[in-house]
Amino acid sequence: MSISTGIDAPPAAATVDELCTYLQRTQGGNIDLLCAFARIFFAKVPRALLQERGIPELAALTVGAFRFVERARPDQVNVEVVDPENEGWSAPVTLIRAQ
């Protein structure tokens, strides 16, 4: 006999290893560098964000941020305003990246 608490377990959070596996299948270029970036990028992300979003959305978010850093020039202030939907993920915000 099992007892139900009526509380659903939270969805499992995606891991960076799962994200890197997905990126290896879907992205070209330097995957090792992209995965290293993802490990740093998600190191302090709240677990809830990883639970709320699927691997494809997390990948799109990661690739967008990585490409911004790649394009950034060290001799200037780099700023970018992004609609998340244009990158393949969604949020009720406009994203401002700065470096």
N, C-alpha and C positions, 0 to 999 in steps of 0.2 A: 504494500500500500504506500503510495507516495502522497506527500502533503504539499499542497500548493500554497505559496505565500501570497499569490495574487500580484507579485512584483515580477515583471519581466527582467531578465538579465540584460544588461546593456550590450549592444552589439560589440563584437570584437573589434579592437582598433587595428587598423592596418599597420604593418611593420615596414620599416625602411627596406628590409630585404625583399619583401613582396613588391614594394614600389620599384626597387631596382630591377627586379625580374621583369616587371611590366615595361619599364623604360628600355631595357635591353631588347625587348620584342618590338617596340614601337618607335624608337628614336634612333637616329644616326649620330655620327660624330663621336666625341670622346665620352663614352658611357662611364668609364671609370671616374673621370672628373665630375660628371653630372651626379653620379651616385655619392661621391665624397661630399659634394655640395649638399645633396639631399640629407645626408646624415647630420651635417652641421645645421642646416636649415630647420630640420624638425627636432633637433635635440631638446629644445625647451618649449615645444608646442604643447599646449594643453591636450591631454588624452581625448577630451571630448571632441576636439576638431578632427582627430584621426578616426573617431568613431562615427562622426556625422557624415563624412565624405568617403566616397568610394575611391578605389585606386586610380581610375581614369581622371577624376577631378583633382586628386592630390598630385598626380603626374603633371597635369596641365598647369597647376599652380606652381609647381617646382620648376618646370621648364620655362615658364614666363619669367620667374625671378632670376633663374640662371642666365637666360638670354639677356636680360637687362644688365646683369653684372658683366657679362661678356662684352656688351656694347659700350659700357661706361668707359669714359676717358679719364685718366688720372689728373689731367691738367684743367679740369673743369668740374663744376657742380652738375651732377646728372640727376634729372628729375623726369619722371614719366607718369602720366595719368592714364589709367587703364580701366576699361569696362571688363570685369571678369568674364562675362559671357563671350567676349571676343577671343578669349584664350581657351575656352572650353570648360570653364567651371562657373559656378554661380554663387552669388552672394548679393544681398540687398545693399551693396555699397559701391562706391567708386574707389578704386585702389590708387594710391599715390605712392610711387616708389622713389626713393631718393638715396643717393650715395655721395 
